């Protein structure tokens, strides 16, 4: 069985390839720039070059592939077209399973981030290949910059009001994807994936405090004010607006996942937020 991972040089894709290698597989790593995954090639990955915008290259990259993980792209406004290119190439290749990294409750989720996931899922619904949806909730790593700032300032800002977010480590989602890609009985399934703990803003601040060994409190802002704070921190207008929208939608419960699917697939507890947050803090600031 040959398993392919798209966007294999990205943060999630690389972790999926590493999980597959650790499981004894020889995965196909599909990337735009093979130089970025020379280390994975040295460890046994079959590196093939293709972009989401190049159907011919995708056909070549998926030749002989049995199962493929389509990792959602990051070019807002172009993602449905790009994802469709991969789906059609998978159909032409006759793959036995196509997995897609989506977002919780994509069919009804009102987050700005969800729109192109919903559109991609609609394309998948009529695809001629068996599919499985991996609807990933938030990555704890998404808070990396905020964690470092909060540890210094003592304040973690957000706009999630009293909402909860079921985050997990990126490596948790990657391992789950690798297990689905190499397992059986996943065709047609929709997995709502999130961590074991659903955290409020105050809980997130407490996790930062635990990681940093310092007092940190949560301060809730209006969505527009939070977007302004993100811009002041260096984010571009679009990224700030999207992240502020996501935080506000967390306040509506749209990234709270109670299915337990992630832990069931992993067969272990998911990684606590404080464990992930610690990697974003200077070693000298950590508790002994």
N, C-alpha and C positions, 0 to 999 in steps of 0.2 A: 504494500500500500504506500502510495506517494502522497505526502501532505504538503501543500503550498501555503505560504503566508504572504499576503501582500503588505506593502509598506513596512517591510521587514527591517529597515534601518531606523524606524521610529521607535519611540520609547516603549510602546506596547508591543509592536511587532517583534522587536529584538528580544523581548522577554519571552514571547511565545516560542520563537525559534530556539532560544536557550532551553526552555522547558521540554521541547520536543527532542533536542539533542540529549538532554539528561535522561530522557525516557528510552534512549537507544534508537531513535528515528534518524533518518537522513532527510531532513525537510528541504523543500525548495523555498529559498528566500528571494522574493521578488522585490526589486528595488530600482530606483531611478539611477543611483550611482553606486555601482558595485564596490568602489573603493571604501565606502563607509562601512561595509560589512566584511572586510578582508579577514578579520579575526574569526568571524562565523564560518567563512569558507575554509579557513585553516582547521577548524574543528569538525568539518565534515558536511556543512550545509552546501546544497547545490544552489549557487547564486545565479539568478537570471535577471536580466535587465528589462524593465518595462515601466511605463507610467500609465496612470489611469486614463490619460488622453490619447493613447496610442493602441488602437484595437489590434493592429497587426502584431505589435510586440507582445501584447497580452496573449494572443493566440499562441505565439511561440513559447511564452513563459509557462503556459498551462498545458502544453503538450505532454501527454502521459501522466497527468496529475489525476489522482483519485478523489482527493478531498481538498478543499481550499477555504481558507479564512480570509474574508474580505474585511479588512480593517477600514473603518470609515475615514474618509479624507478630511483635510482641514481647510480646503479652499471654499469658503462660504459662497453660495450662489452657484457653484459649479458641481457640487457633490452628487446630485442625483444623476446628472449626465455621466459623470466619471464612474460612479458605482454601476450604472447601467452598462457601461462598456465592459466592466469586469464580469458582470452577470451574463451578458451575451457571449463573451469569450468562454466562460465556464460551460454554457450550454453547448457551444460548438465543440468544446473538448470532451463533452459527455461525462463531466465529473459526477461522482456518486453522492457527494454531499457538499453544499455550499453554506458556510456559516457566516453570519454578519454581525458586527458589533454595533448595536443600536443603543437606545436609551429607554429607561423604564416607561412602560405604558405609552409607547411611541404613537399608537393609534389614536390616543386621546390627549396626550401631553401638550399643554399650551406653551411650553417654553420655546423661546426663539430657537434654541439649539435643536429642538425636536422636529422642526418642520421638514428638514431634508432627510432625517431618519424615517419619518413617516412616508415620505415620497419614495424612498428606497424600498421600504417594506412593501409598498404597493406594487412596485416592479417585481419584487421577489415572489409576491403572491401569485403572479401569473407565469413565473419562470417554469421552464420544463425540467429543471433539476431539483432534486430534494433539497430542502433548506432547513436551517435551524437558526433561530434568532437568539443572540446573546445580548440581552438588554442591560448593559452595564450602567450602574448608578455612578456616583461621583468617585473619583480617585482621591484618596487622602493627599496625594502629591499635588493636587490642584491648589492646596493651601500653602505650598512651600514658601512663597514670598511673604505671605501674610504672617506665617509662623515666625520667620526670622524677625520681622518688624515688631510683632506683638511681644516677643520675648524681650526685646530691648525697651519698648515703650510701656509695656504692662497692659496694653489694650489691644484686643482683637476686634476689628470692625467688621460689620456685615449688615445685611438687610433681610435676614431670614425670620425676623420676629420670633414667634414661638415654634416655628417649624423644625422638623428633624430631617437629617440627611443620613442615609444608610451607606456610608462610604466604605471603601476597602482599599488595600494597597494595590497598586497597578500589577504587581507580581501575582496577587491573588486572582485577578481577572485573567491574566495571561496563563496561569497554570490551569484554570478552569477551561479556557479555550483549548489548550493542548489536550486535556482529558476528553473533551467532547470530540475533537478532531480524530482522536485515536480510539475512541470507544464505540459502542454499538447502541442502537435504539434511540438515537437522538433526532432522526428525521422527522420533520414536521413539528418539533417542539418549540415552544417559546419560553425561554428562561428569563425571569425577572431577577437580576443579579444585584445583590447589595450585601454589605457587611452585616455581621451579627448584631452590631450596636447601631441604633439610630440616634444620632447626637443632635442636641439643640446647640445654639450659639454658645450658651454658657458651658455646655459640655465640651465643645471644641476648645474654648478658652482654658478649661480645666486640663484638657489633654496637652495643650501647649505648656501650661504651668508644670505639669508632671514631667514633660520632656526637658524643660529648661531649668527646673528647680527654682522657679521664681513665681511671684504672684502675677496672674494675668486675668483680666476681667473682659467680659464681652460687652460691646457697645453697639446697639442697633441703630441703624440709620435709615432714613427714607431711601427708596431706590435711586432717585436722582442724585441725592447727596452721596450715596455709596459709589455711583458711577463717577462722580466728580473726584472722589477720593482715589479711585483707581486710576483715573487720568493723571492726577497729581503724582501718583506713584510711578508713572512712566508708561502706562498702557495706552495704546492708540484708542481712538474714539469707538471704533467698532467692537474691539475686545472688551473695553470697559462697559459698554452698553449690554453686550451679551452676558458677561459675568454678573452684572448687576441684576439683569433680568432673571438669570438662573438663581441667584440668591433669594430674590423676591418670590420666585416660584417654589423654592424650597419651603418658604413660609406657608405655602399652600399645600404642602405635603407631596409635591410631585417627584421628589427624589427619595422618598421614604419607601423602603421595600421590606416587606415582611414575609416573603415567600420561603426564605431559608434555602433557596436554590443554590446559592454560591457555596455555602458550607456543605451542602449535600454532595455537590459535585466534587469538591475538594476532599471531603472526608475528614475535615479538621476545622477548628475554629479559624475565622478570618483574622487578619492582622489588626491589632488595635491602632487607633489613630496616633497615640503617643509614641508608639514604636516607629511609625513612619515619620512623624514630625521631628524626631530626634536627629534625623539625617540632615535636616536643614539648619541645625544650630551649631555654632562653633563648639568644638570639643570642650573648651574651657568653661562653657556655660552650662554643661550638663552636670547632673548630680553625680557625685562619686559613687 
